[in-house]
Amino acid sequence: MSEILSGKYASASQVEHNGKKGILLKIVSPDKKVNTIPFEVLAEVDRAVGDIALEESVTFIIFCGSTGKIHAGADIRLFAGEIDSKQVHDYLMAGALLDLKIKELSRKKRTVSIMNGKRFGGSVEWPLMAQYCVCTPETTIQFSESNLGIIPGWDGILNVLLRSTKINTLYLTATGDPIGARQMLEAGLIHAISPPNSIFEQALEIATAVSVRSPCEIRDLVDRQTLDKIIITRTNTSRYQNLLGKVSLILKKNKTSEGQIKQDEVKQYIRDELENLGKPIAPAAAKAVFDLVNKYETINWQDEQGIRDMAFEEVGLCDELMKTQDRRAGMKSILSDNPLETIPIYMGN
């Protein structure tokens, strides 16, 4: 492969397969521990996609990112405390505009993305911007935004709805529940599962095949009754207030003479209890997801104007949720060292 573009966060190399010319676009995260996607990464990838679109001899593009075990979207600190509303809006809009640019590119050249590792939020959303997607067997995805008081903002809801069913879209983006590679395949989110040592070859095959068909029929991961029960149960604030009360008692009971306790043990207890209860879902976030999906439930790949409208409306809804106390509580639950603040109590405002 010969490199044709080399940036700080993105590099592009020429590839050939089955007599067709293509480009491998690699995205590099500046965060070594958790692969995040700051604004600068989006901007550089956007420019690269624009340049690739002008390459007439290129028939396909493969997108891949860092190969770490854990991937996120934004650095969560961007959405914590007193936020810069314009900065957050510009960041959300940059993701939506990148998606629309990749969709425009996909109408002329085949686009394929590669996913691996545990992926949360934006690190699920950007690979779904491509026309096709492949992943490794250990890959898991989670639209975790609803557990933090917001919703996906980089067309995550849109791209699940374009690939899958209405029920799957509601389930994945309103509950924040994780799913594995096989479930991703059954839901229509990916087109193949491949071992890490051959996933690039699998992506090349999809990129250059005459036609691409899903290896299995799309199915609903849950039924509507189960979905409704999940939403009702996990937006019930009292369940988590009861847990908060238990943790308060544990903290008082186990105080040492020095006024300190083993907070790691308490946090592990909270994680275990939340695993049993299910992570809290912010009511306003769940409502926003349902409203958006119900409005655009018949959308399809050919509806270019509808896609643009839904993309911008998704950004707008996420913007609005940034103004809520639920967003503050959700972000604090991730960032705070205080065990009591790691249990978000969502009030729907």
N, C-alpha and C positions, 0 to 999 in steps of 0.2 A: 504494500500500500504506500502510495506517495502522498505526503501531507500537502494540502493546498491552502490551509488556513490554520493559524496557530495563535490563539488568544490566551488570556489569563484563565478563562473559565471554559472555553469551548475550542475544540480543534476539529478540523474536517480533513478526511483522507479519502482519496479515490480508491474505489474497489471495483472489481469486475467479477461477474458470475453468470454462468450460462449465456455467455456472449453479450451480456448487458452491462452497461456502465452505471455505477452508482457512487454514493458518498456515505461514509460512516461519520456521523456527527457525534463526537464525545463531549459530554458535559462533566466538568470537574467541579466538585464542591470545595469551597475554601475551608470548610469545617471538617477536621480530621476524625472527630469522635462520632458525631451524628451528621450525616450528609444533608445539609440544608441548601436551600435555593434562594439566596438573597437577590435583591433587585438587580444588582450588577450582572448576575448570571443570566437572568431573564433578558436583559438588554443585549448582552453579547450573543445569546442564542438567537434572539430576534434578528439581529443583523446578519448572522450566519445563514439563517433560513432565507432571508431576502437575497443574499448573494447566490445561494444554491438555486433559487428559483430562476435565475438568469442563465444557468448552465443548460443549454438546449440538449446536449448529448447525454445528460444524466437522466436515467429512467426511474431510479429509486433512491431513497434515503433511509438509512438505518440510524435511529437515535439510541444511544446508550449513555448510562451515567456511571458514577463511581460504583465499585463492587463491594462496598462495605456491608455490614450486616443490618444496620439500622439507617433508615432514610426518613427525613421529614420534609416539609415544604419550607415554610417560613421559619425563621428563628422566632420562637414563641414570644420572646421579649418585645418584639415589635408591636404585639397586640396587648401588652400588659399595662396596667396603671393608666396614667394620663397619656393617651395616645396622640400622635400627630395625625389628625384626620386626613389631611391632604396626602401625607406620605403613605398612609395605609391605602387610601383610595387609588393612588397612582400605582401602588404595588399590585393591588387586585386587578386593576384595569390592564396592567402590563401582561399579566397571565392570560386574561381573556383575549386580548388582541393578538398575543402569540398563538393561541389556539386557533383563532380565525385565520391567521396567516398560514398556519400549517394545514388547515382544512382547504384553503385555496390552493396550496401547493399539492395537496393530495388529489385534487381533481385533474392534475396534469402528470404527476409522478407518484409512484407507489411509496407510501411511508410506513415504516415498521419500527416499533420500539421494543426495547428489551428491559424486563424488570427482574430484580432479584432482591432477596433479603426481606426484612420487615419494613413495611412502608406505611407511612401515616400522612394523611392530609394531602398537601401539594405534591408529595413524591409519588402519590397514586395518580393525581390529576394530570401531571404533565405527560407521562407516557401514554395516557388515554387520548391525548391530542392527536396521535398518529392514527392512521387508518387501520392498522393491524398491530397486534401486540403479542409477544411471546414471553414466557417467564420460566424460572427454574422451579423444581418441585418443592423447594422449601419456602418459596415466596408466599408472604401473607400481605394482605392489604387491609386498610382500615380508614374510613372517612371519619376521622376522630373529631371533626369540628363540632358536631352537635353535642359532644360531651364537654365542650369548652365554651358553650354559649353562643356559637356562631354557626355558619354553614359553609360548605365549600364555596370558593370564590373564583377559582380558575376553570370554570365550566365543568366541574366535576359532576354535578347533577345532570347537566346537559349531556355529557358524553356517556354516562351510564344509561340514560334514557334512550339515546340513539342506538346503543348496542343491545340493550336488554329489555326486560319487561317493566311495566309500571310498578308492580309489586316489588321487584328487585331493586329498583331505583329508590323507592321509599324506604325499604328495609336497610339498604346499605348506607344511604346518606342521611337518614333521620335517626338511626340508632347508634351508628358508629361501631357496630359489631364487626370483628375481624372475620375474614374468610381466607381459606387457603387456595392453592393453585387449582385443585380439582373443581372447587366451587366456582372459581373465577371462569374456568372453561365452560362449566354447565350454565353459567349465567350469561355467557356470550361476551365477556369482557376481554378475553384473550383468545388466540387461535391455535396455540400449541404450548405444550410443556416440554422442556428439554433440559437434560443435565447441563451443568455449568460449562463443561468442557466442549459441548457441541451446540450451545445455544446460538452462537453467532452464525454457524452454518445453517441452523434452522431458520433464523431470520433471513438469511440470504435466499434460501429456497422459497420462502413466502414472498420475498421482494421480487423474485424473478419468475415465479410460476405464471402460467397463462391465466389461470383463475384460482381463487382461493375460496375454499369452502370450510365452514366450521365442522370439526370432527364429531360434534354431537349436537343434538337438538337443545335449544335454549329452554330452560325450565325455571320455574319459580323456586327460590331457596326456602321460602316460608309461604304459608297461606295467609289470606287477609285476616282471618280471625286471630292467628298467632301474632301477626304484626300489630294489630290493634291492641292486643293484650300487652305486648312489650312496651308500646308507647304509653299506655295508660299506667302501667306499673312503674315504669322508670321515670315518668314525669311527676310521680307522686312524692312531693317534697317530704311528707311525714316519715317515709321510710328512711330517708337519709338524715333527718333530724333526730330520729331515734338512735341511729348509729353515732351521730355526733354526741348525743347524751352519754352513751356507753363509753365513748373514748374520753370524754371529760371526766367521768368517774374513775377510769383507769389511770388517768394522769394524776388525779388528786390522791388516789389510793397508793400509788407507787412512787410518790415523791420521796427522795432521800433527804437526809439531813442537810445536804448541800443544795437542795432545791433542784436537783437534776435527776432525770430518769433516762433510761435507754430509749431514745427517740426512734432509733432504727427498728426496734422491736415493735413499738407502737405503730409505726408506719407500715410494717409488714402485716400487722393485725388488720389495719385499715384496708390494705390491698386485698387481703384474703376475704374480708367481709364484702368489699365491693365486687369481688369476683363472684361471690354467691348472690348478691343482690342485683348485680348488673350495674354498669356505670350509669350515673345519673344522666338523663337527657334534658337539656334545657327546653322548656315548653315552647318558648317563642321561636327557637331554632327549628323544632319539629314542625310547628305550624307553617313556618316559612317554606320548608321543604315541601310539605303537602300542598300548599297553595300553588307553588311554582310548578310542581309536577302535574297537578290537576289541570292547570291552565294550558300546559304544552304537551299533554299526554299523547297526542297524535303526531308529534313532530317526527320528521324523517330526514335522511341524508340529503334529499333533493330540495328540501325547504330552506334555501339559503337565507332568505329574509327572516324566517322564523328562528333559525339558528342564531343569527345576529341578535335578534330581539331577546331571546332567552338568555344568551350569554351576558348581555348588558343588564338584564333584570336580575340575574344571579349575583352579579357584582353589587347592584344597588341594594339587594336584600342583605347581603353580607355587610355592606357599609352601614345599614341601619342597625343591625344587631351589634355592631361595634360600639354603639352609644348606650347599650344596656348595662345594668348592674350584673346581669347574668354573665356577660362577657368578662367583667372584672373578676367575678367569683371563679369562673372556669380557668382563667389564666393563672390566678393565684393558686389554684389547686395543683398546678404543675410546678410552679416556681417557688412556693413558700416552704420554709424549713419548719414551720409550725404545724404539727400534726393535725390540729383542729381546722386549719385552713385547707388541708388536702382533701376535704370532703365538701365539694361544692353544693350549696343549697340554692337551687334555682327557684325564683319566685315568678318568672315569666315577665320580668320588666328590666 
